[in-house]
Amino acid sequence: MDDRFEARAEDVADHERAIQRDIDQTDQAQADKTQADGGEDGGAVQAGARRYPEPPFPKQHQVKPGDESALDPAPMYDAPFWKGSGKLDGFAALITGADSGIGRAVAVLFAREGCDVVVCHLDEDDDAETTKAAVEAEGRRAVVLKGDVSDPAFAETAVKATLDAFGRLDVLVPNAAFQEHVNAFEDLTFEHFDRTLKTNLYGYFNMTKAAVPHMKSGGAIVMTGSVTGLQGNKDLLDYSLTKGGIHAYARSLGTHLAPRGIRVNVVAPGPVWTPLNPADKDADKTAKFGADTVMKRPAQPEEIAPAYVFLASPRDVQLHHRRDPADHRRLFRRLTVS
């Protein structure tokens, strides 16, 4: 890997932390007015494959981009209930932001379905190595790449590295994101806004631009959107804008690439327990994360990852494309609820 990509990745991480420091100061000045409900209404809804953690969580705050190994409780990503059935046998996938959170869970399930994985990350070296080990534990190959997705040269290099390592690129998962809230519109600086757009929109464009020429019929692009892109969020103005843009981009690119046999879809999660959130929220708000949802808890990454397998797998193409438009809308709504 070219040293300039690693140097730029470190510079971008430093820039993210500088943006975060300014917002942390405003958080300090604006003390929280509410307390976690402490399970007063009977606790979180437990409707998943196993019991999942519920707020209040230990108070914690991280510097960006965030460290999954430091998160308490540890995110649940390994989905022991998921039995692989060769849905992605012999495939190769490139996943950005795969060091932690949803990206890591997707990498693990892809590997369990027979897929080799390239793990792209910013500067979370230890987390990325953990994901690599998890993929290899599933019997598949993994390559770790460090760089900034907003740099088109890195995107080209990442695609080339995938082809060099595995000889093909079947599935692209643009997933890396930057998120930092503001307490007042006046706190949203140009630098903050610019960093969010460069990572969340330019990054998705760069990766798809580099990957598409090398993808064949039957390939898939599965993007990570967000419920904020559909409903907005009063504290995540720029982030919500980019996620809405991702939804529109996925729908448009999917129409554009359909004649070439390349499927494009987007998954729009609600709150998910990943390092993205304690690296955004202060310690008190992190302790209550997800408590105000219908489920009264955040989703765990392993609850979201199966949607990516479904959308990436050519085995499900007929099921997916035989649905009428109303069925597609119902499926889309289900994938956006957590």
C-alpha positions in Angstrom: 0.0 0.0 0.0 1.3 3.4 -0.9 2.4 5.4 2.1 0.7 8.5 0.9 -2.7 6.8 1.4 -1.9 5.9 5.0 -0.6 9.5 5.6 -3.8 11.0 4.1 -5.9 8.6 6.2 -4.2 9.8 9.4 -4.6 13.4 8.3 -8.4 12.9 7.7 -8.7 11.2 11.1 -7.0 14.1 12.8 -9.4 16.5 10.9 -12.4 14.5 12.1 -11.1 14.7 15.7 -10.7 18.4 15.4 -14.3 18.8 14.3 -15.3 16.6 17.2 -13.4 18.6 19.8 -15.4 21.7 18.9 -18.7 19.9 19.3 -17.6 18.3 22.5 -17.1 21.7 24.0 -20.6 22.7 23.2 -21.9 19.5 24.7 -20.0 20.4 27.9 -21.8 23.8 28.0 -25.2 22.3 27.4 -25.9 19.8 30.2 -28.5 17.1 29.6 -31.9 17.8 31.0 -33.2 14.3 31.0 -32.2 11.0 32.6 -32.2 7.5 31.1 -35.6 5.8 31.7 -33.8 2.9 33.3 -36.3 0.4 31.9 -39.3 1.9 33.7 -41.6 0.8 30.9 -40.7 -2.9 31.1 -37.3 -2.7 29.3 -36.3 -3.1 25.7 -38.2 -5.2 23.2 -36.3 -8.5 22.7 -37.5 -9.8 19.4 -34.3 -10.9 17.9 -32.4 -14.3 17.6 -30.9 -13.9 21.1 -31.1 -11.4 23.9 -29.5 -8.0 23.1 -28.1 -5.3 25.5 -30.5 -2.5 26.4 -29.9 1.0 27.8 -28.8 2.4 30.1 -25.3 1.6 29.0 -22.1 2.5 30.8 -21.3 6.2 30.2 -18.6 6.5 27.5 -17.3 8.8 24.9 -14.6 8.1 22.2 -12.4 10.1 19.9 -13.0 9.7 16.2 -13.2 7.5 14.2 -14.0 5.2 17.2 -12.7 1.9 18.6 -15.0 -1.1 18.7 -12.7 -2.9 21.1 -13.3 -0.2 23.7 -17.1 -0.2 23.4 -19.0 -1.4 26.4 -20.9 -3.6 25.9 -19.1 -5.1 23.0 -21.2 -5.0 19.8 -22.6 -8.3 18.7 -21.5 -9.1 15.2 -20.8 -12.8 14.8 -24.4 -14.0 14.4 -23.9 -17.6 15.7 -27.4 -18.4 14.7 -26.7 -17.7 11.0 -25.9 -20.8 9.0 -24.0 -20.3 5.8 -25.5 -21.9 2.6 -23.1 -20.8 -0.1 -25.1 -17.8 -1.1 -21.8 -16.0 -2.1 -19.6 -19.0 -3.0 -16.4 -17.9 -4.8 -17.3 -14.2 -4.7 -15.1 -11.3 -3.7 -16.4 -8.3 -1.8 -14.9 -4.8 -1.1 -16.4 -3.3 2.1 -15.5 0.2 3.3 -15.7 0.9 7.0 -15.4 -2.8 7.5 -13.2 -2.6 10.6 -16.2 -2.3 13.0 -19.9 -2.0 13.4 -22.2 -3.0 10.5 -19.2 -3.3 8.1 -17.6 -5.9 10.3 -20.8 -7.9 10.7 -21.4 -7.8 6.9 -17.8 -9.0 6.3 -18.3 -12.0 8.7 -21.6 -13.1 7.1 -20.3 -12.6 3.6 -17.4 -14.9 4.5 -19.7 -17.5 6.1 -21.5 -17.5 2.7 -18.3 -18.2 0.9 -17.0 -14.8 0.0 -13.4 -13.4 0.2 -13.3 -9.8 1.6 -11.3 -6.7 1.3 -11.6 -4.7 4.6 -11.2 -0.9 4.1 -10.8 1.4 7.1 -9.5 4.8 8.0 -7.1 4.5 11.0 -8.6 1.8 13.3 -5.8 -0.6 12.8 -6.5 -3.0 15.6 -10.2 -3.2 14.8 -9.4 -3.9 11.1 -7.2 -6.8 12.1 -9.9 -8.2 14.3 -12.3 -8.2 11.3 -9.6 -9.8 9.2 -9.2 -12.6 11.7 -13.0 -13.1 11.9 -13.2 -13.5 8.1 -10.3 -15.9 8.1 -12.0 -17.9 10.9 -14.8 -18.5 8.5 -12.3 -20.1 6.1 -12.1 -17.2 3.6 -9.3 -14.8 2.6 -9.2 -11.2 3.8 -7.1 -8.2 2.8 -6.9 -5.0 5.0 -6.5 -1.6 3.3 -6.0 1.7 5.1 -7.1 4.9 3.4 -9.6 7.8 2.9 -12.6 6.9 0.7 -13.0 10.6 -0.2 -9.7 10.3 -2.2 -10.5 8.9 -5.7 -6.9 7.6 -6.0 -7.4 5.4 -2.9 -10.7 4.1 -4.4 -8.9 3.1 -7.5 -6.1 1.5 -5.5 -8.6 -0.5 -3.3 -10.4 -1.9 -6.4 -7.0 -2.9 -8.0 -6.0 -4.5 -4.7 -9.2 -6.6 -4.7 -8.6 -7.7 -8.3 -5.0 -8.5 -7.6 -5.8 -10.5 -4.5 -8.9 -12.4 -5.6 -9.1 -11.9 -9.4 -12.6 -10.5 -9.3 -15.0 -8.0 -7.7 -18.6 -9.2 -7.2 -20.0 -7.1 -4.4 -19.2 -3.6 -3.3 -20.5 -2.3 0.0 -19.9 1.5 0.4 -20.4 1.8 4.2 -17.8 4.2 5.7 -19.3 7.3 7.2 -18.6 10.4 9.2 -21.2 11.6 11.7 -20.9 14.5 14.2 -24.0 16.3 15.6 -24.4 20.0 16.3 -26.4 21.6 19.1 -27.2 24.7 17.0 -27.2 25.4 13.3 -24.5 28.0 13.9 -22.2 25.3 15.2 -22.2 23.6 11.8 -19.0 25.0 10.2 -18.0 24.7 6.5 -15.2 22.4 7.5 -17.6 20.1 9.4 -20.1 20.1 6.5 -17.4 19.5 3.9 -15.9 16.5 5.8 -19.3 14.9 6.0 -20.1 15.3 2.3 -16.6 14.2 1.3 -16.8 11.0 3.3 -20.5 10.1 2.9 -21.2 11.2 -0.7 -17.8 11.6 -2.5 -16.7 8.4 -0.8 -19.7 6.5 -2.2 -19.2 8.0 -5.7 -15.5 7.3 -5.7 -15.9 3.7 -4.7 -18.7 3.0 -7.2 -16.9 4.9 -10.0 -13.8 2.8 -9.5 -15.6 -0.6 -9.0 -18.3 -0.6 -11.7 -16.0 -1.0 -14.7 -14.7 -4.3 -13.2 -18.1 -5.8 -12.1 -19.9 -8.3 -14.3 -23.5 -9.2 -14.7 -24.8 -10.7 -11.4 -22.7 -8.3 -9.3 -24.2 -6.2 -6.6 -23.7 -2.9 -4.9 -25.2 -2.6 -1.4 -25.0 0.8 0.1 -25.5 1.8 3.8 -28.1 4.5 4.1 -29.9 5.6 7.3 -33.4 6.2 8.6 -32.1 9.8 9.0 -32.0 10.0 5.2 -35.8 9.3 5.2 -36.9 11.1 8.3 -34.2 13.7 9.0 -32.6 14.4 12.4 -32.6 17.8 14.1 -29.0 17.4 15.3 -27.6 15.6 12.3 -28.3 18.1 9.5 -25.4 17.4 7.3 -25.4 13.6 8.0 -29.1 13.3 7.2 -28.5 15.2 3.9 -25.9 12.8 2.8 -27.9 9.8 3.7 -30.9 11.1 1.8 -28.4 11.6 -1.1 -27.2 8.0 -0.8 -30.8 6.7 -1.1 -31.4 8.8 -4.2 -28.0 7.7 -5.7 -28.7 4.0 -5.1 -32.1 4.2 -6.8 -30.7 6.2 -9.7 -27.6 4.0 -10.1 -29.6 0.9 -9.8 -31.8 2.0 -12.8 -28.7 3.0 -14.7 -26.8 -0.3 -14.2 -29.7 -2.7 -14.5 -29.2 -3.3 -18.2 -25.6 -4.4 -17.3 -27.0 -6.9 -14.8 -25.6 -5.1 -11.8 -28.0 -4.7 -8.9 -27.9 -1.7 -6.6 -29.7 -1.4 -3.3 -29.5 0.5 -0.1 -30.1 -0.6 3.5 -31.4 2.2 5.8 -30.8 1.2 9.5 -32.0 3.0 12.5 -29.9 3.3 15.6 -27.2 0.6 15.8 -24.7 0.0 18.5 -21.4 0.8 16.8 -18.4 3.1 17.6 -19.9 5.7 15.3 -22.2 6.8 18.1 -20.0 7.2 21.2 -17.6 8.9 18.9 -20.4 11.4 18.2 -22.5 11.7 21.4 -21.3 12.7 24.8 -21.1 10.0 27.6 -24.6 10.7 29.0 -26.4 10.5 25.7 -24.5 7.4 24.7 -25.8 5.7 27.9 -29.3 6.3 26.6 -28.6 5.5 23.0 -31.6 3.8 21.3 -33.9 4.1 24.3 -36.3 6.5 22.5 -37.0 4.0 19.6 -40.0 1.7 19.4 -37.6 -1.2 20.4 -36.3 0.8 23.3 -32.8 -0.3 22.4 -30.3 0.1 19.5 -30.0 -2.7 17.0 -26.9 -4.9 17.1 -24.8 -5.1 13.9 -25.6 -8.8 13.5 -29.3 -7.9 13.2 -28.6 -5.7 10.2 -26.0 -7.8 8.3 -28.5 -10.4 6.9 -30.2 -7.7 4.8 -26.8 -7.2 3.0 -26.5 -10.9 2.3 -30.0 -11.0 0.9 -29.3 -8.1 -1.4 -25.8 -9.3 -2.4 -26.8 -12.8 -3.3 -27.7 -13.8 -6.8 -29.6 -16.7 -5.3 -32.3 -14.2 -4.3 -32.4 -12.3 -7.6 -35.6 -14.0 -8.8 -37.3 -13.4 -5.5 -36.2 -9.8 -5.4 -37.1 -9.0 -9.0 -40.4 -10.8 -9.2 -41.9 -8.6 -6.5 -44.3 -6.0 -7.7 -43.6 -2.3 -6.8 -45.8 -2.5 -3.7 -43.8 -5.5 -2.4 -40.6 -3.6 -2.9 -41.9 -0.6 -0.9 -43.0 -3.0 1.9 -39.6 -4.6 1.9 -37.8 -1.2 1.9 -39.9 -0.1 4.9 -39.0 -3.3 6.8 -35.3 -2.8 6.2 -35.5 0.8 7.5 -37.0 -0.1 10.9 -34.8 -1.1 13.8 
